[in-house]
Amino acid sequence: MSLARVKTRCRQGLSAPLVSVEIHLSAGLPTIALVGFSEATVRDAKERVRSAILSTGFRWPDSRITISISPAALQKTGAGFDLPIAVAILIASKQLPSSLADSAEFFGELSLDGRVLETRGLLAAVASERDADTVVYTPEINADALFAVCPNLVGLTSLKDLKHPDQIENNRPRANAPQDRPPPLLQ
């Protein structure tokens, strides 16, 4: 039996309250139970996350997986919960160190091949008040625009980037990064 908690935020208009993604692995038939999900996009995360984990060389846990995002009273919308769910599963199954989630928040949609996709609505989440030492993990494509609001930010291109957490610092955006692509979606 394993339990992991990863922090993220849930956009509520112009604010983004802190929420906790909890994963519980237990004995029993392999299945996924979703608790407290209210939108189809969030409920569909289980299939995107499973495919992304397998596609990036991680192992899918052979256990009963219970996923909860709390507090349950908040309306959960969008696919930005994919990355925190995947990270929590990988921590609970001991494929990533639990220290990765210490003083960290995760945001991002995952593709089936494990890429961390451009995600809408991150401005409210990264602009939220947090401890100065909290590291914020976002899609790399959003990172350059968000870096001005949250300097302690790491851009990820793939779930695979987390395989070597000691090398993640190299993914931080540069303050004067060239703008060779259109601005990312912030709303």
N, C-alpha and C positions, 0 to 999 in steps of 0.2 A: 504494500500500500504506500503510495507516494502522493504528496500534495505540493503544489507550487502556486505562488501568487505573483502576478506581474501587473504593474500599474500602467494605466492608459487614461485617456480622458474621453468624455462623451459630450459632444457639442450640443448645447442647449441654447439656441439663438446665438447671442454674442459671447456667451460664457461657455466654459468647458470644465465642469466639475470632475474631480479625480474619481476614477472608478478602479476596481480591482478585478482582474481576470483570474479566476481560480480554476485549477485543474486538479482533479482527483483521479488517480489510477487505482483500480482495485481488481481483485480476483473476480472471475466470472467470464461469461461469454463476451468476446470482443464486440463492443458496441459503443456508440456515442450517445450520451444523454445530454440534452441542452436544457439548462434551467434559467428562466428569467429572460429569454429572448423574445422580442416582440415584432421583429420585422423579417420578412423573407430573406432579404440580403444577408442579414446577420445569421439567420438559421442555416443558410447555404454555405456559410463559412466552413462548416465541417468538411465538405467535399473539397473546397479549394485548399484548405490547410492540409488535409491528408495527402492530396496530390503533390503539393509543394514540398512537404517533408520528404516524401519518397523520391521525388525528382532531384532533390539536392543531395542525395546520398545519406540522409539520416534514416533511421529505422522507425517504422510506425509501431507503437507499443501494442503488444498482444494482450490487452487488458480491457476492462470496462473503463471508459473515460467519461467522467462527468465534467461538464463545462458550465461555469456560472460567472456572470458578470454582475457585480454588486456595487452599489445598492440596486436592488431589483425594481424599485419605484421609478428609476430613470428610464425614459424611452431610449432604446438603443437603435440607431439607424446607421446605414452605410457599411461599407466593406472594410473600414479602417481598423476593425477588430481582428482581422486575419493575422497580422504579425504578432500582436500580443498573445493570441491563442496559441499560435505555433511555438513561440518562445516558451510559454508556460508548459506545453506538452513536452518539449525537449528538455526542459529543466526537471520536470516531474519524472521523466524516464531516464534521467541521469546522463543525457547526451550533451547537455550544456551545463556549465557550472552554475550553481544557484547564485553565486556572487554577481553574475551578469545582471540580475534583476535588482540588486541592491542599488538604491539611489538612481533608478533609471525609469524612464517611461518609453513605451513603444507605440508607434502609430504606422499603419500601412496596410494596403490591400495586397494580397499575393496572387500571382498568376499560377496556373497549374504547373508550370515548370520551375517555380520558386522565385521568380523575379519579384521585387518589391515595386509595385506599380504606383504611378502618380495617384495621389489621393486628395480628394477635395476636403475642404473644411479644416485644414490643419492650422490656420492662422490663430484661431481662438484657442486651440489646444497648446500651441507652443508659446503664445503670449501670456498664458496663465501664470500666476505667481507660484513659484516653487523654490525649494532650497537651491542655493547657488551651485552646489556640487552635483545636482541631479543631471544625468546625461539623458538627452532626448534623442531617440532613434527614429528616423523618418525615412521615407523614400529618398534616394539620392537626387532624383529629378526635382523634388520639392526643396531640398536642403539649401541651395544657394539663396533662394528668395527668403527663406525662414531664418537664415543665419543671423541677419541683422536684428531680429527680434529675440533670438535665443542663441547666444554664442556657444553654449555647451551642447552642441547638436552634432549628431553623426548621421551621415547619409548612407543608406544601404542600397545596393543594386540588386542583391539576391539574399535569400535566407542563408545561402551557402557562406556569405560573408561572416556569419556568426560562428562558423566552425573553428575559427582561430581568433577568439576574442582579444588576445594580446596584440593582434595586428589591426584591430578595428580603428584605432586612432588615426591610421593612415587615410581613412575614408572621410575625415572631417573636411568640410568645404573650406576653400581659401577665401579670405576676406575680399579679394579682388579677382574672383574666379571669372574667366571669360564667359560671356553670354553668347554661346554659339547655338543656342536653341531658344525657342519662344519661351516667354515666362510661364512657369508652372501655374496650375490652377490653385488658387488660395481659398476660394469660396466654397 
